[in-house]
């Protein structure tokens, strides 16, 4: 059909409907993938059971994702953004940048302990994919810049501070899921992170172990596909 002969409104409507349909299919692939990961594990997520769960043809899958790993990367980024929907409002209760970064780091790491599947996805994908250009990158960069503006952090640049925080988050999660750690593994990591940002040891200890406000439950279609989170110890 020659779209040039169609009224602009009709063309716009068709374009919008097509985009909405495409987004629905993409979302279906993401949600179905989480169900497959939960049922079969990350290693058991083959192209056959991924397209079977989504009810799409192989060709349709490849229209959206070139590989199953690309789908996993997309899931990781989307789930990270969903998690931040609960983590960031809690961290934003703190005006002090050091307290805000500490709160966000502890709660984000705690999410991986409460939702083991999410933790496995984070560990598999890493910071480059799960954070770069996503809300985690944006929020950490924002709060590091705030720390610089408040003269709270003594670091060469915002980018250096961002790397310190993101490295602490992702390696803390990976270590907690793959190695024996003590009850205060995350808090002790936050102490070192804050000291790396230029906070004094006394202040870093106080902030890293401060009482945190409770997070609201995660709201999002991908986390909704995971079973009820496991109970964890109460943080003080």
Secondary structure, DSSP 4 states (H G I P E B T S, - for coil): --GGGS-HHHHHHHHHHHHHHHHHHHHHHHHHHHHHHHHH-STT--HHHHHHHHT--HHHHHHH-SSHHHHHHHHHHHHHHHHHHHHHHHHTT--SHHHHHHHHHHHHHHHHHHSHHHHHHHHHH-HHHHTTTSHHHHHHHHHHHHHHHTT----S-HHHHHHHHHHHHHHHHHHHHHS---TTHHHHHHHHHHHHTT--HHHHHHHHTS--PPPPPP-STTGGGSPPPPP-PPP-
